[in-house]
Amino acid sequence: MAQEKKKFDKIINIRNKKASFEFEFLDTFIAGIVLRGTEIKSVREGKVSLTEAYCYFKRGELFVKQMHIAPYSMAASYNHDPVRERKLLLNKKELDKLESKFEEKGLSIVPIRIFINDKGLAKMEIALAKGKKLHDKREDIKSKDVKRELDRMRF
């Protein structure tokens, strides 16, 4: 019996590793992204950078800014702007919840990862996050070092 070949076999999972070091995640959401033209082809190739990306509200809608999607190499003339702001799609209830929490002091909305779902749509996982202090970062580094040493001793 041959395995069925799925339409979207290539797994795209682009992470923002810097975000987990800089922020403590309080709550996560999965949002759709409004993309234009050749942007989805670049996302499927994995040419996306989330390191400097952040989310903000404008007129009750959520947008992501500074997310870099590289221009599609096979496009002729109608290529997209790599760093334009893109709208995120969430339910009204989720938007209201995020906006009320976002108003609190010290909280921000950070993109964590981009992936392609089973239907072939680009989705973004975002988190309501609180910035870490310097001593929190030091504790994280210390715990990672201890874990690494324990893993080395096992082998």
N, C-alpha and C positions, 0 to 999 in steps of 0.2 A: 504494500500500500504506500503510495507516494504521499508525501506531505503536501498539504495545500499551501500554495505560495500566496502569502498575504500581499495586498496591494502596496502597503507601506512597511516593508520589512526593515529598511534602514532605520536604526534607532538613533534619534537625535536627542541628546540630553546635555544642554549647555548650562553649566553651573557658574554662580557667582561666589567663588571661594572666599573672596575678600569680605563679603557681607557677614559670614558666620563668625569671622574674627572680630569685626568692628561692632557688630550688633548682637543683642540678645533677642531672639524671636519670641513674640508673645502669642501670635495667632497667624495662621497661613490661609491663603485663598488661592483658587485657581481661576484665572481670567483669560478670556479670549483676547486676541490682538487684532486690530484692524490694520491690515497690510495692503500695500498697493503694488500692482504690477510685478516686477521681478524680485520683490523682497522675499516672497515665500520660497523662491528657488534658491536664494542665498541662504535662507534659514535651513533648508533641507541639505545644503552642502556643509552646514555647520559653521558658517562664517559670520558669527555674531559675538559681540563682546558686551558683557553686562557690568564690567568693573566700575564704571563711573555713572551707571544708570540710577535714576531715582524717580519716584512717583509723586504726583501732586494733583490737587483738585482744581478744576476750572469750570465754573458755572454748573456745579453738581455732577460733573463727569470726571473720571479718573484718566490721567495721561501719564505716560512714561517718557522721560526725557534723557538725553545723552546715551541712549542705547544705540550702539554702532552695528549696523547691518551692512557688510561690505557690498559694493556694487556687483551685480551678476556679470561674470566674465563673458558669457555668450550673448549678452544683449547688445544690440547695435547702437541705437541712439536714445531710446526712451528708458534710460536707467533711472533709478530712484536716488533721492538724497540720503546719504548714509546715516546722518545723525538727526533726522527730523523727529518731532514729537509724534508719538503714536497713541491712539486711544485704546484703553483697555475696557473690555466688556464684562460687566458683572451684573447680578440681579440688583434691583432697586433696594431691597432689604440689606444686602451686603454692602452696597455703596453707602447707605445711611449709617450702618454700623461703623464702617471704616472712617467715614467723615467725622463722626462724633468722637471717635477715639483719636483721630489725627489732630483734632483741636487741642487735645491735652498737651501739656508742656513736655518736651523731651521725646515724643514719639514720632516716628517717621514710617513711611511705607517704602520697602526695599524689594526690588526684584531678586528672586533667589535663583530661578532657573527657567529655561525655555525648553519645551519639548513638543513633539508632534504626537497627537493622540491617535487612537485607532482609526478614526475617520479621515486622518490626514490633515487635520487643522492644527495650526500653531497655537499653543497655549503657553501662558506664563504663570509661574507660581510666584506670588508676592507674599510678603510677610509684614505684619505690623510689628515694628521693632523698636527697641529702646537701646540707645548707644551705651557701649560698655566703657567703663572707666579704665584707667591704666592698670590698676591692681587686678581687675577682672581679667584683663588680657594676659597679665603675667601668670595668673593661676591657670589659665587655659594652656599656655605654653608649658608650664611645669607639669600639668597632668598628661599632656601629649608626650613629653620626654619620658616620664615614668612608664607610661604604657609602651612606648617604643623599647625601652630597656627590658621590660618584662617579656615582650615578644622575642627579643634577641636571646634571652636566657633560656627560653623554651626550646629553641632549636640548636 
